[in-house]
Amino acid sequence: MIFKASEFVFEPPSVVSRARRVLIKPSACYPVPYPVTTSRDMLSVIIEGIRRVSDADILLLEGTPAGNPIQPIYQALGYNFPRVLMLDVEDCIWVEVDNPLPKPLAVPTFWVPNVILSSDYLITVAPLKVFQGRGSLSLMNLLTLLPSSKYGGEAQGGWRDLYNLGVDKVVADLYFTLPFDLGIIEARQKFITRDDPTQGEVEEYGKVFIGEPYQVDCEASETLGLKTGYLDLINIAKVGFET
């Protein structure tokens, strides 16, 4: 679904009212405000929507590719929400999770924070980004859930190796391994960047996309004419996975 950003109110699905723990994954790798990162305003709207229907524990979870502490970034972005637990991927207990695809595209197992598996409802919230000419949307946002201690540039089998495998393949594998319930793309503006992920051009757009993460990334890509490579891979893998 597509909303005007100025009219967006988060109406959580009925399943949230029965949840004991809701996990929100923002895009918050850098201490740079929206549209580089998820805005505090968007997170406030989502949290308020959840609170209208549920007393569930609400968790924010993020990590950085370099493994830097996330709490200073939360503070710089103004993420100071009452009764919300702010977590760092690096401080979590990690568990190894099998990729359920019969033929994984790149990664047969992932190390992920166990708090993801113990949450009842999972939301990924990302700005609308175009990185090196390709869409970077709600599913690409899942990449920083991987602990840098396991996947850092110096670690064996780390981020460099993941990129060598093909980041679109890795994101597609993550889609099946970590089934997030909802994707939200904060598209008040479109951020276009090439090399430095904190620097780029900004275009006004005035929308919010919301839905199942694969579907919402497809809708945003189609609407804006974006090439988003991991979506094609997910579509192909779905055929074998669902039969």
N, C-alpha and C positions, 0 to 999 in steps of 0.2 A: 504494500500500500504506500501511496505517496501523499504527504501532507504539506501544506504550506507551513514553513517554519514558524511563522508568526502565530499560527493557530494550533500548533502541536500541543496536545495533552496526552500523556502516557496513560492508556487504558490497559492495564495488565490483563491477560487472559485468565479465565476462572481458575486454572490450575495453580496460579500464584497464591490464591487465597488459602490453599491447603498446604503450601510449602512451609517447611521449617527453616530452610536456608536457601537464600537467593544469592547467587554469585554474579557480579558485574565485572566484565573485563573491559576497562577503558583502553584507549590508546594514549599512553602517558610515558613514553620512553625518554622524553626530553623536557627540560624546564622551560618550555616555550609554549605560549598560549595557543588557543584555537586560531587558525585551522590546522596547525601542526599537530595538536593533541586534542583529545576530547574536551569540550568546554565544561566548566563547572556548572553552568546553567543547564546544560543537557542532562548531566548526572542528577542535578537537583530535581528536574522534572520527573525523571525515572524513579528516583527514590520516593518522591512524594506520591507518585502513582501506586507504588508498591505499598506504602504505608496506609493508603486509603482502604486497602482490602486485606492487609495481612500484618501480623506482628512478627513475621519471620525475621531471623537474623539476616542482615544484609552485609555482604562482604565485597570489597573491592580488591582485585588481584592484578598485579602487573609486575613485570620484570624488565631488565634492560639487556641488550645484546652483550654489553661489556661487563655485566654483573655488578654495576654500581648500585649503591643503596637506593631504594625507590622512595623512601620516606621524605628526603629533601625535595624530590621532584613533586610528590603529592603536595607538600607545603607550598612550593613555588606556584603551583597551579591553583591553589586555593581549595584543595580537596579537604575540607574540614567539616564533614557532615556529622551531625549528632547520631549516636547509636548505629554507626557504620564502622565495621572493622576493616582497617586498611592494611592489606597484606603485601609482603614482598615475596615473589617467587623463590628467591634465594633462601628465604628463612623457612620455607615449607619443608615438610617431609615429602620425598618424591617416591613414586611407585612406577614400575615398568608396566606399561599397558600394551597389549597386543593390538596391532592393526587388524581389524576384522575382515579386510578385503582378502579374498582368496589369493589374489596376486597383487601384493602391495606395489604401488607405483615407484616408491623409492625407499621407504623406511618400514621394516616389518614390526618394530616396537618403538614406543616413545617413553621417555622418562617425563612424568608430569606431576605437578603438585597434587597430593592426595585429597586436598580440600575440594578440588573439582569433582572428584568421584563421590564425595559425601554431600554435595549440594543437590537440591531438588530441582532447581531451575537455573539455567545458565544464559546470560545475556552478553553479547559482544557489541560494543558501541564504538564506532570509529568515524573519524572525519572522512569526507570525500577527497581522496587523493589520487593524483595521476603521477606515477613515478616512472621516469624513463619511458614515457609514452604508454604505460600500461596501468590499468585500474588496480588500486590497492585499497580494498574495501573491508567489509566486516570479517571475512574469513582470513584474509592476510593478517588481521589483527591478532589472530590466535598464535602467531609464530613466537611472540615474546612470552608465552606461557612455558616455553621450554627453558629449563634452568641453564644459565650460561656456564655453571660449574660442570655440567655434563656436555653442553653444546657450544661452549665458548671457543673463540678462534684458536686458542692454544691446546684445547682438549682434543684427544684422539677421537675422530668421528664427530668433530664439533661443527660450529656454524659454517666454517669454510667448506667442510665436506658436504654439509647439507646443501649449500648453494651449488657446489659442484654436481650434486645429484640432480639439481634443478629445483629452484625454490617453488615453482608452480606444482611440481609433483609432490613436494613435501607438504605444501598447504592442502592439496587434495587429500593426501593421506591423513592429515590432521582432521579434516572435515569428517571422515568416517570414524576416526578413533576417538575424537572428543565431540560428541553430538550436542552442540549448543542448541538451545531451544529457540532463541530469538536473536536476530541481527538488526541493529539500528545504525543507519548511515546518516551522520549529521552533515547535511548538505546545504546549510545556509550559505556556505562558500565552497568553491572548488579550489583546492591547493595543487599546483602543478610544479613539480620539482624534477631535477635530473640527477645530480650527484650528492649534494648536501641535503639531507632530509629535513633540515630546519630552515632552509632558504628556498624561496621559489616565488611564483606568481600566484596571485589570488584573484579569483573571479567570483562575483556575487551570483548566487543561484537560488537561495530562498526556499529550499525544500528539506524534508526529512523522509527517508525511506525506512520502512519497518516491515519485518516479516521473518519467515524461516531464513536462516543465513544464506543458504545457496540461492533460494528464490529471490531474496532481496538484492543480493549481489548481481544476479542476472537482470533484474528489473532496472537497477541503476545503470548497469553497463549498456543495456539496450537503449534506455532513454537518453543517455549521454553519448552513445556511439563509442564506448570504450572497448578496447581489447583487453580482456581479463583472462589470461591463459589458464589459470587453474579451474575456471568454470567448465571449459571444454573437457578437461581431464576428468572432472567429477562426473560430468554427463556420461562419458564413455564408461567409467568405472561403475556407475549406478546400474547399468544394464546387466553386468555380470553379478553384481552384488544382490540385486533384487530378484533374480531368477533362481 
